[in-house]
Amino acid sequence: KEIRRTMLYTEEQKNIITSSDKHLVVVANAGTGKTTTIIEKIKYLLDNKLTEASKIMLTSFSRVAASKLYEKAVKSVGLFAANSMQIGTIHSICYKVIMENLNFLNIKNIDIKSESYLTAVVYNRHSNIYSTKKEIAKDVAKYRKYLFDKEYPKEVGDDRFNAIHDCQQILEAEGKFLYDDLLLKTIELFTKHPEIRREWQNKFEWIITDESQDNSKPQWEIIELLINDKTNTVVIGDAKQNIYQFRGCSYIFLEDYRKKMNAKVLPLTQTFRFGQSFADLSNKVIDNLELDDTYKKHTVTKVERNTKPEFKRLSSIEQTVDVVERVKEFLESGYSYKDMNVVYRYNKEAIPFMKAFIKNKIPFSVKSGDVFERQEIQFVINALRLMKSFTINDCNILFSMYSDFIGDKTLTTLYKE
């Protein structure tokens, strides 16, 4: 049975699936089937009665990625086993920890807010110190970084720092947490109350963490706080895809973890996503990265594709016109729509392309990550919360956060009502 179940996988995947190492770091290149390997590892553990589903915690960086893990788990091990496991983001795990221990924080409930909410509160309470919300947003980001790494942001200035700190304390007293406060409060609970930490440690025999290169320092700290002598861990990541350094993520944390746990490193290098020409291009980039050799594994492939990747960098004002013309050229050359991909930096930059494609009857789909993180959706959610429990202060803050959505006439009418 074991041979039949693993024979379709690469040798690298089999090594990970059947590994008996207590702590494992999987260095997974792009498109190497890491999600499939993770789920197959779990199925292997359950089939061989090495643990129970309820003793497994499976986390990933985003809600979208965690949802995909859950869907694949349902297909592989069944609905009951998937629902028995703790699957979600580290933030969602922290939310559960906090909700079970609200009495230790002296609050009745928590209301999750965005960083822009704190910016709006500072703007409403300390407009005498700041002239623009843009200034506040920059200082708020530096203050939030201070909460994570404890390096005092001298460039902010004491007056501004204290103003932001006071507003942060006000929010906490009202049970209003910023998203990453879930991490900080969980660390506080685990540190100040060892009994809570032990309770959560005893819940899990296996902690499996995907997309670990995107974990911040507090996220790594929480993982380590959940580990005891009986805990097995599998950490999957790719230092080459460490794109969230601006929010304090670094592959150095992954390397520190490997050393602390004396973890065995196993690679996933055979991609199923692209052909050799693209793999060669990828490997040239990898050679120039400033990484330890452990994390610079070259990608190999058995995918047969003769086409070479073609790049066109657009810098003209008429980018949409250029893209439409390029699409037409590709179609005439024998490519299909699904062979093409338009990449942009911000979600809002998709709009001109969408309009141009609709005008020219070009079919397309937009992939923009978690829909609930979009600004307009956040506005709707916050507006609905305001309707449920209205205060004029929260109304001011909401409109300060989303001033682009609310005109002066609308605001005046709302105040009159």
Salt bridges, closest charged atoms under 4 A:
GLU11 OE2 - LYS14 NZ 3.34
ASP21 OD2 - LYS264 NZ 3.83
GLU40 OE2 - ARG5 NH2 2.33
ASP47 OD2 - ARG5 NH1 3.05
ASP47 OD2 - LYS43 NZ 3.91
ASP111 OD2 - LYS113 NZ 3.20
ASP111 OD1 - ARG385 NH1 3.63
ASP139 OD2 - ARG160 NH1 3.47
ASP149 OD2 - LYS145 NZ 2.65
GLU172 OE1 - LYS185 NZ 3.06
GLU174 OE1 - LYS176 NZ 3.21
ASP180 OD1 - HIS91 NE2 2.66
ASP181 OD1 - ARG144 NH1 2.85
GLU188 OE1 - LYS185 NZ 3.27
GLU188 OE2 - LYS192 NZ 3.74
GLU195 OE2 - HIS193 ND1 3.66
ASP210 OD1 - LYS34 NZ 3.07
GLU211 OE2 - LYS34 NZ 3.07
GLU224 OE1 - LYS260 NZ 3.11
ASP238 OD1 - LYS240 NZ 2.81
GLU255 OE2 - ARG258 NH2 2.71
GLU255 OE2 - LYS259 NZ 3.88
ASP287 OD1 - HIS298 NE2 2.70
GLU310 OE2 - ARG326 NH2 2.43
GLU329 OE1 - ARG326 NH1 2.98
ASP370 OD2 - ARG63 NE 2.76
GLU373 OE2 - ARG63 NH2 2.49
GLU376 OE2 - ARG374 NE 3.05
ASP394 OD1 - LYS176 NZ 3.00
